[in-house]
Amino acid sequence: MTRTVYLNGDYLPETEAKVSIFDRGFLMADGVYEVTSVLDGKLVDFEGHAVRLQRSLTELDMELPLTRDELLDIHRELVRVNEVVDGGVYLQITRGAPADRDFVFPDPKETPCTVVLFTQSKPGITESAAAKTGIKVISIDDMRWGRRDIKTVQLLYPSMGKMMAKAAGCDDAWMVEDGFVTEGTSNNAYIVKNGKIITRGLSNDILHGITRAAVLRFAAEAQMEVVERNFTIEEAQNADEAFITSATMFVNAVVEIDGHKIGDGTPGPVSARLREIYLDESRKAAI
Ligand code: PDD
C-alpha cells in the first residue's frame, strides 16, 4: 500500500511529496521532530509530544504553523487513511526553504516552515523480540551538541552510535560524558538497584523523554522509589537491572553493557512491571 503523507497542508501519496533542495532541514539540519506512538489505532501521549514540539520550536525561534487541534487532526487522519494499528507518526518541522543557502535565518514571513508527517506501521510492536530478550548496549563517548533537550533532526551522531553498536554485535549505545551516562542514542537510560529506579535528572544534556515522564509518574504511583541522579557505566554493570524508555521501544530491558551481563542476563522484574503498567495505562489514555 502506498502511504499517504502530509506535506504543508496537503495529503499526498508518499512518492509525490517533494521538498526543495534549499530546505534548511536538508542543508543545515535546521528542524525539529517528534515521534508519537500508535497503539490500537490511537495516539499515545499526544499532549506531551505537542507540548515538547512547541518548546523545541520556541528554543529555535520558530513558530508552530498549526494549532494543537489541527496537529491532532492531521495525526489522526494519517493513522486512519494508512490503517495504522500499531506503529507511530513521525512529524518534522524545518525552517523552510529560502531562495538560496544562507547561514542567517530567513524571515519567517517570507519563508514558511516545512511541515511533514508520515506514519510507520509496526504490527505487533509490543511483542517484539527485543522486549522478550532485552537488548545489549555498548558505551560510547557522547559527542553531540550541548542542547540535547531540543529535539532537532541532527541525528548523525546517534546514527553513528547505532552503527558502532551493530558492528559490536549489540543493539544500541549508551552515551557517556564526563564519566556519566547521558542517555541512549534514541532513548532515556535507567538502572535499578535494591528496588530503586535511578535515572539522570533533566537538563540540557538529555532529551526530556515523554515516555520517561510517564514512566516516572507510573513508578511513583506504584510506590516504586525513583532517584534522579547521574550514574556511571560501572554502576550500571553492577546494577540489578537496566532499561531504556522511548516512544518506539516503550520500556525495554537492557541485559548487557559492554559485554557485561546485568543481573542474570534476562529482563528483570522492575522493568517488566513498568513495561506492563506503561502499556496498559498508555492504551487506556490513548486518543
Ligand atoms: N527518540 N533520548 C533521545 C536522544 C531520543 O532521541 C529519544 C526519542 C528519547 C526518548 O524520548 P521519548 O520518550 O519522548 O520518545 C530520549 C525517538 C523515539 C526517535 O528518534 O525515533
Residues whose N, C-alpha, C, O or C-beta is under 5 A from the ligand:
A	BS01	PDD	V35 E183 G184 T185 S186 N187 N188 L207 H208 G209 I210 T211 R212 T245 S246 A247 T248
